[in-house]
Amino acid sequence: MKINILKSVCLAVVVSLLFAACTTDAKRNEAGDVEEAKDIDVVNLRDGDCFIDPSDFGSEEDVEVYELTVKPCDETHSSQVYHVYDVQSNEYPGTDVIFAEADEKCLDEFEKEIGSTYEESALDFTYMYPLENSWDLDKGKEVLCYVFMVDGSELNQDVLGSGL
């Protein structure tokens, strides 16, 4: 049976989008895929990007993430973004609302993007979400759903459509 660690993981990853004015992005090909490993500002993370997750999955403390390492998906990585959406609210709705919406939206997109049901998959998901201090910034309302191996092992392929 699959162990769902979603609740503890989503609390461990907090995205604070404070660097919207001066950001570092990866070298990408015409399709937008990362061509070489690089530390980037989290605001430049895109749907389909593979990366090394800087959070401590065992931690129950919030972690503000400003920068992380993206890699080509055929290189060893821990996580991959599979869905990005904006929270639809003029005012910061609070983390309870963001978590409830992200739980639902990320799960709803899982089978369509990964190619297997969540229950049957070797992958689990969580998300990065905005903080109140980033709400009015460019990309300040984005939630990034991403997957990782349930057993904690590393990935070395693009998992979108893989059925993994």
C-alpha positions in Angstrom: 0.0 0.0 0.0 1.2 3.4 -0.9 2.1 5.8 1.9 0.7 9.2 1.4 3.1 11.8 2.9 1.4 14.7 1.1 0.3 16.6 4.2 3.7 16.7 5.9 5.5 17.4 2.7 3.3 20.3 1.6 4.0 22.0 4.9 7.7 21.6 4.4 7.9 23.5 1.1 7.0 27.2 1.0 7.8 29.4 -2.0 8.5 33.0 -1.3 8.7 34.9 -4.6 10.8 37.8 -3.5 13.1 37.9 -6.4 10.7 38.7 -9.2 12.6 41.8 -10.3 16.0 40.1 -10.8 15.9 36.4 -11.5 18.2 33.7 -12.7 16.9 31.2 -15.2 18.3 28.0 -16.8 19.6 27.6 -20.3 16.7 26.2 -22.3 16.2 24.8 -25.8 13.5 26.1 -28.2 10.9 23.7 -26.6 11.7 25.3 -23.2 13.4 22.2 -21.8 16.4 22.7 -19.4 19.7 21.9 -21.3 22.1 21.9 -18.4 22.0 21.8 -14.6 21.9 25.2 -13.0 20.8 26.9 -9.8 17.8 29.1 -10.6 15.4 31.4 -8.8 12.3 29.5 -8.0 10.1 32.0 -9.9 11.7 30.6 -13.1 10.6 27.0 -12.4 8.3 25.8 -15.2 5.8 23.1 -15.9 7.8 20.0 -16.8 11.1 21.1 -15.1 13.1 18.5 -13.3 14.9 19.6 -10.1 16.7 18.7 -6.9 14.2 19.4 -4.1 15.9 21.4 -1.4 13.3 20.7 1.3 13.7 18.1 4.1 10.7 15.8 3.6 11.0 14.7 7.3 10.7 18.2 8.6 7.4 19.7 9.9 8.8 23.2 9.7 8.1 25.5 6.8 11.0 26.1 4.4 11.2 29.2 2.3 12.7 28.3 -1.0 14.3 31.0 -3.1 16.6 29.0 -5.3 16.9 25.4 -6.5 18.9 23.3 -9.0 17.1 22.4 -12.3 18.5 19.6 -14.4 17.7 18.0 -17.7 15.2 15.3 -17.0 17.5 12.5 -18.2 19.9 13.4 -15.5 19.5 12.3 -11.8 17.0 14.5 -10.0 14.5 14.2 -7.2 11.3 15.9 -8.5 9.5 17.2 -11.5 6.8 19.9 -11.9 3.7 18.5 -13.6 1.2 21.3 -13.2 1.3 25.1 -12.5 -1.7 27.3 -11.8 -2.6 30.7 -10.3 -4.7 31.0 -7.2 -7.7 33.0 -8.2 -8.1 35.6 -5.5 -7.4 39.4 -5.3 -6.5 39.1 -1.6 -4.2 36.5 0.0 -6.6 33.7 1.0 -4.4 32.1 3.7 -2.6 28.8 3.7 -5.7 26.7 4.6 -7.5 27.8 1.5 -4.3 27.4 -0.7 -3.7 23.9 0.7 -7.2 22.8 0.2 -7.2 24.0 -3.4 -3.8 22.6 -4.1 -4.6 19.2 -2.7 -7.6 19.1 -5.1 -6.1 20.6 -8.2 -2.8 18.7 -8.0 -4.6 15.4 -7.5 -7.0 16.2 -10.3 -4.1 16.8 -12.7 -2.0 13.8 -11.5 -3.5 11.0 -13.7 -3.8 13.2 -16.8 -0.1 14.4 -16.6 1.6 11.3 -15.2 -0.4 8.6 -17.0 -1.4 6.5 -14.0 -3.8 6.8 -11.2 -2.4 8.3 -8.0 -3.2 5.2 -6.0 -1.3 2.9 -8.5 1.7 5.2 -9.1 5.2 4.9 -7.6 5.1 8.7 -7.4 3.7 11.0 -4.7 3.0 14.7 -5.1 3.2 17.9 -3.2 3.4 21.6 -4.1 5.1 24.9 -3.7 2.9 27.8 -2.8 3.0 31.5 -2.4 3.3 33.4 0.8 1.4 36.6 1.6 4.6 38.8 1.2 4.8 37.7 -2.5 1.1 38.0 -3.4 1.3 41.2 -5.4 4.5 40.3 -7.2 4.8 38.9 -10.8 4.1 35.1 -10.5 3.2 35.7 -6.9 0.0 33.6 -7.0 1.5 30.5 -8.6 1.2 27.0 -7.1 3.6 24.4 -8.6 2.5 20.8 -8.3 5.4 18.4 -8.4 6.1 14.7 -8.1 8.8 12.6 -6.4 9.3 8.9 -5.8 7.3 7.5 -2.8 10.4 5.5 -1.7 12.7 8.5 -1.9 14.8 7.1 -4.7 16.0 9.5 -7.4 14.6 9.9 -10.9 16.5 9.9 -14.2 13.7 10.4 -16.7 10.9 12.7 -17.6 7.9 11.2 -15.8 5.2 13.2 -17.6 3.1 10.6 -19.5 5.3 7.7 -18.2 2.7 5.9 -16.2 5.2 5.5 -13.4 
